[in-house]
Amino acid sequence: MVLKSDWQIEVFYDGDCPLCIREIRLLRWLDRRQRIRFTDIAAAEFCPAEYGKSMPEFMDQIQGRLPSGQWVEGVEVLRRLYSAIGLGPLVWITRLPLVSQVCEIGYGLFAKNRLRWTGRCTTRECKID
């Protein structure tokens, strides 16, 4: 039996990203207490202005919103997601100085290149900086 509990984070994910979808499927499966809200920014009905953000902001890196309305992004969203499904010890490790830096660099590379790596590049979206 699944017990409903208050949500801890709403994650805004790119439903057109095959790598992102794999992660979201795993999180949905592990989210037995329903502590995560999932919002697909690729859905036709998604309107970024309703959240006070632009589509490029949502596409540049993963976004999360806490019940208080506070926004978090990047690796911090991932930490909050994994905490919500009960992997707090793993999250704690990612906060250690060297590990944290590696996580930030790794996620930054992924965020910057995910459209290219998933074959969804356009000239405008994937220009080389």
C-alpha positions, 0 to 999 in steps of 0.5 A, a space after each residue: 500500500 502506498 501512503 501519500 505524503 506531502 511532496 518535497 520537490 517538483 521536478 521540471 524535466 525534458 520529456 523529449 530527452 531519452 536520457 532524462 526520461 530514463 532517470 525520471 522513470 527510475 525516480 517515479 518507480 522509486 518514489 513510493 511515498 509520492 514525494 516528487 511532483 513531475 512536470 514535463 516541460 516538453 508537454 504541449 500544455 506546459 507554459 513556462 510563463 506560468 512559473 515566471 521562467 522562460 523556456 531557455 531557463 528550463 532547457 539550460 539545466 534541470 529545475 526544481 521547485 520546493 513547496 515553499 516556492 523556492 527554486 533550485 537548479 542543477 545538481 541541487 535538484 538531483 540531490 533533493 530528488 534522491 533525498 525524497 526517495 530515501 537516498 540521503 546517505 548518497 546525497 551526503 557524499 555528493 556534498 563533500 568538497 571534492 565530490 561536489 566539484 566533480 558532480 557540478 562539473 559532470 552535470 554542467 557538461 551533461 546540461 551543456 551537451 545533452 541536446 547534441 548527445 541525444 541527437 536533438 541539436 539545431 543550429 540555434 540550440 547547439 551553437 559552440 560557445 
